[in-house]
Amino acid sequence: MPEKLASTLTAKDTVSQAIDECLAYCKEQDISDPVEILRCAQKFIVKGKPLNGYTGAAGEFSDDRSSFILISRHDVLGTALEEMSCIEDVQLSLEVSFYGENAQDAGGPRKEFFRLCLQEKKQKYFDNGIKEHLSEDYKVVGLIMALSILQNGKMPRFLSEDQLETVFLNGTTSSSLTNLTQGLNNLGLCDIAKHLPTFLYLFRPSSASLLTRRKLVHILKPNFSEDGCNQRQHENIVYAAFSKYCREAAGGKRGNITLEHILQFTTATDEEPVLLCHPSHQVNGHLFLQQTLVVIHYICLALIIV
């Protein structure tokens, strides 16, 4: 048996085993909440480097493997399709780098990649109908969607209800949607949806997924200095300014700037993470003044032109 084929079969067996363990655990624990199902799926399926950043502590993680991809900001979707089609182990966490940028991916570049890629995919492959003449592309499109779902990226909430049921549950004669199902099921997401149908609620647009000022300040929770110190007084002043800025953005009083722009600028994603399980967006007290001013000062310059 050729080495590459053997590797592919082993990878499929590994994913299948992870899905079986995930489903067995969810049924044993009577888990039906879609967010908790996703949390379990992430735990059982994703391997390698942690998804939520690093603290820098020695021996923080025992598995430092990742799938490295190199993406062009001028052709996010095109380079993504090429890079993703060559990934050997789809269970490994992605490590994303953009052409000419040296940032270490501790979660931010990966989230930004998923956000940009899903935005372009929606426009090319789903807006104005499914493109049957591009059916082969839908396999990789589905894989990228699955990775975004499992690796704390943007949730793809642009499929219609009929498309959701067709892709995840019922099957179809459309070659494009069949390939999309195959891509999603490279990581077992369709199998999970068939056995735990509430999982599909994550893919449906709802008011609960809308970003509000309350959600934003919860995500960007500051870690203030001790009460009574001079630094805390400065932090209070700046946080009041930041709170006012968010309030005005929420009320449409900051031009085209929205709460999504603020979140995108600070975390590389424009929606509340489904699995908000790590305090990676807390601002340390001694950096709070500087970082908050950076957000307020540069957000108009950096985001309004995107």
C-alpha positions in Angstrom: 0.0 0.0 0.0 1.4 3.4 -0.9 2.7 5.4 2.1 0.5 8.4 1.4 -2.7 6.3 1.1 -1.8 4.4 4.3 -1.3 7.7 6.1 -4.7 8.9 4.8 -6.5 5.8 6.0 -4.8 6.0 9.4 -5.9 9.6 9.7 -9.5 8.7 8.8 -9.5 5.9 11.4 -8.2 8.3 14.0 -10.9 10.9 13.3 -13.6 8.1 13.3 -12.3 6.9 16.7 -12.4 10.4 18.1 -15.9 10.9 16.9 -17.1 7.6 18.4 -15.5 8.6 21.8 -17.1 12.1 21.6 -20.6 10.7 20.9 -20.3 8.1 23.5 -19.2 10.6 26.1 -22.1 13.1 25.2 -24.7 10.3 25.4 -23.2 9.0 28.7 -23.3 12.5 30.2 -26.7 13.3 28.6 -25.2 16.4 26.9 -27.6 18.1 24.5 -26.6 21.8 24.7 -25.0 22.7 21.4 -22.2 24.7 22.9 -21.3 21.8 25.2 -21.4 19.4 22.3 -18.9 21.6 20.5 -16.7 21.8 23.6 -16.6 18.0 23.7 -16.0 17.7 20.0 -13.1 20.1 20.3 -11.6 18.2 23.2 -11.8 14.8 21.5 -11.0 15.8 17.9 -8.4 18.7 17.9 -4.8 17.8 18.7 -1.5 19.6 18.9 -0.7 23.1 20.2 -3.3 24.8 22.4 -5.9 26.9 20.6 -6.2 29.7 23.2 -2.7 31.1 23.3 0.3 30.5 25.6 1.3 31.9 28.9 4.9 31.3 28.3 5.3 28.9 31.2 7.9 26.1 30.8 6.3 22.8 29.9 3.0 24.4 29.3 1.9 21.8 26.7 3.3 18.4 25.9 2.1 18.3 22.3 3.5 21.2 20.2 2.5 19.8 16.8 0.6 22.0 14.3 -0.3 22.3 10.6 1.5 25.3 9.3 -0.1 27.3 6.4 1.2 30.4 4.7 -1.5 32.8 3.4 -1.5 35.8 1.2 -3.7 38.7 2.4 -4.2 39.6 -1.3 -5.6 36.2 -2.1 -6.8 34.7 1.1 -9.2 32.2 -0.4 -6.9 31.1 -3.3 -3.9 30.4 -1.1 -6.1 28.8 1.5 -7.5 26.3 -1.0 -4.0 25.4 -2.1 -2.5 25.1 1.4 -5.4 23.2 3.0 -5.5 20.6 0.3 -2.0 19.6 1.3 -2.6 19.1 5.1 -1.8 15.6 6.2 -3.4 15.6 9.6 -6.6 17.6 9.8 -6.9 17.1 13.5 -3.8 19.2 14.3 -4.4 22.8 15.3 -3.6 25.3 12.5 -0.6 27.6 12.7 -1.2 30.5 10.3 1.3 33.0 9.0 0.6 35.8 6.4 3.1 36.6 3.7 5.8 38.9 5.0 4.6 38.9 8.6 6.5 37.4 11.5 3.8 37.3 14.2 3.8 34.0 16.2 0.3 32.4 15.9 -1.0 32.2 19.5 -4.6 32.3 18.2 -4.9 35.7 16.6 -3.7 35.1 13.1 -5.7 31.8 12.9 -8.9 33.6 13.9 -8.2 36.4 11.5 -7.6 33.8 8.7 -10.9 32.0 9.4 -12.8 35.4 9.5 -11.3 36.5 6.2 -11.6 33.1 4.5 -15.2 32.5 5.5 -16.2 36.0 4.3 -14.7 35.3 0.9 -16.1 31.8 0.7 -19.6 33.1 1.4 -19.4 35.6 -1.4 -17.9 33.2 -4.0 -19.6 29.8 -3.2 -22.9 30.6 -1.4 -24.2 34.0 -2.3 -26.4 33.9 -5.4 -26.8 30.1 -5.2 -24.5 27.0 -5.0 -22.0 26.9 -7.9 -22.1 23.4 -9.4 -19.3 24.2 -11.9 -17.0 24.7 -8.9 -18.1 21.5 -7.2 -14.6 20.2 -6.5 -13.7 23.3 -4.5 -16.5 22.5 -2.0 -14.5 19.7 -0.4 -11.8 22.1 0.8 -14.5 24.7 1.5 -16.2 22.2 3.9 -12.9 21.3 5.5 -12.1 25.0 6.2 -15.5 25.4 7.7 -15.0 22.4 9.9 -11.7 23.7 11.1 -13.1 27.1 11.8 -15.9 25.6 13.9 -13.6 23.4 15.9 -10.6 25.8 16.3 -12.4 28.8 17.8 -12.9 30.5 14.4 -15.9 32.3 13.0 -19.1 30.2 12.9 -20.4 29.7 9.3 -24.0 30.9 9.8 -24.8 31.6 6.1 -26.4 28.3 5.1 -30.2 28.3 4.7 -32.3 25.9 6.7 -32.8 23.6 3.7 -29.1 23.6 3.0 -28.3 22.8 6.7 -30.6 19.7 6.7 -29.4 18.6 3.2 -25.7 18.9 4.1 -25.7 17.6 7.7 -28.7 15.2 7.7 -30.4 14.1 4.5 -27.9 14.0 1.7 -28.4 15.5 -1.8 -28.0 14.9 -5.6 -26.0 18.2 -5.8 -22.3 17.4 -6.4 -21.3 20.6 -4.7 -23.3 20.0 -1.6 -22.2 16.4 -1.5 -18.6 17.5 -1.6 -19.3 20.1 1.1 -20.7 17.3 3.3 -17.5 15.3 2.6 -15.3 18.2 3.6 -17.2 18.9 6.8 -17.2 15.2 7.7 -13.4 15.0 7.3 -13.6 16.0 11.0 -16.9 14.2 11.7 -19.2 17.2 12.1 -22.0 15.7 10.0 -21.8 12.5 12.0 -22.1 14.5 15.2 -25.1 16.4 13.9 -26.9 13.2 12.8 -26.6 11.7 16.3 -27.0 15.0 18.2 -29.3 17.2 16.1 -29.2 20.1 18.6 -25.7 20.7 17.4 -27.2 22.4 14.3 -28.4 25.3 16.4 -24.9 26.7 16.3 -25.2 27.2 12.6 -28.5 29.1 12.6 -28.5 32.9 12.8 -30.2 34.2 16.0 -30.4 37.3 18.2 -28.2 35.4 20.7 -25.3 35.5 18.3 -25.4 39.3 17.9 -22.7 41.3 19.6 -23.9 43.7 22.3 -22.1 46.2 24.5 -22.6 43.9 27.5 -21.0 41.0 25.6 -18.1 43.2 24.4 -17.1 44.5 27.8 -17.3 40.9 29.2 -15.0 39.6 26.5 -12.5 42.5 27.0 -12.6 42.3 30.7 -9.8 44.5 32.3 -7.6 43.2 35.1 -7.4 46.4 37.1 -4.6 47.3 39.5 -5.2 47.3 43.2 -7.8 49.8 44.6 -6.3 53.0 45.9 -3.1 53.1 43.9 -2.3 55.9 41.4 -2.3 53.5 38.5 -5.8 52.4 39.3 -7.0 56.0 39.2 -5.6 56.4 35.7 -7.1 53.1 34.6 -10.6 54.2 35.8 -10.3 57.4 33.8 -9.3 55.5 30.6 -11.9 52.8 31.1 -14.6 55.4 31.4 -13.5 56.8 28.1 -13.4 53.3 26.6 -16.9 52.6 27.9 -18.2 55.8 26.4 -16.6 54.9 23.1 -18.3 51.5 23.1 -21.6 53.1 24.0 -21.4 55.5 21.2 -20.3 52.8 18.7 -23.3 50.7 19.8 -25.6 53.7 19.3 -24.3 54.5 15.8 -22.6 57.7 16.9 -19.1 56.8 15.8 -19.8 56.8 12.0 -19.2 53.5 10.4 -17.4 52.1 13.5 -19.4 49.2 15.2 -18.9 47.0 18.2 -17.8 44.3 15.8 -14.9 46.6 14.6 -13.7 47.0 18.2 -13.8 43.3 18.9 -12.1 42.6 15.5 -9.3 45.1 16.3 -8.6 43.6 19.7 -9.1 39.8 19.2 -9.0 39.3 15.3 -12.6 38.1 15.3 -15.8 40.1 14.9 -18.2 37.9 16.8 -18.4 36.6 20.4 -16.5 33.3 20.5 -18.8 30.3 21.0 -16.3 28.8 23.4 -15.3 31.7 25.6 -13.2 29.5 27.9 -9.9 31.2 28.3 -9.0 34.6 29.8 -6.8 35.4 26.8 -8.4 38.8 26.2 -8.0 40.2 29.6 -5.9 43.4 29.7 -3.2 43.4 32.4 -3.4 46.4 34.8 0.0 47.9 34.0 -0.7 47.8 30.3 -4.4 48.7 30.5 -3.9 52.5 30.0 -1.7 52.1 27.0 -3.6 49.4 25.3 -7.0 51.0 25.7 -5.7 54.2 24.2 -4.3 52.3 21.3 -7.7 50.8 20.7 -9.5 54.2 20.8 -6.9 56.0 18.7 -6.2 53.5 15.9 -9.6 51.8 15.5 -10.9 54.4 13.1 -7.7 54.3 11.1 -7.3 50.6 10.9 -10.8 49.3 10.5 -12.9 51.9 8.6 -10.9 51.2 5.4 -11.3 47.4 5.6 
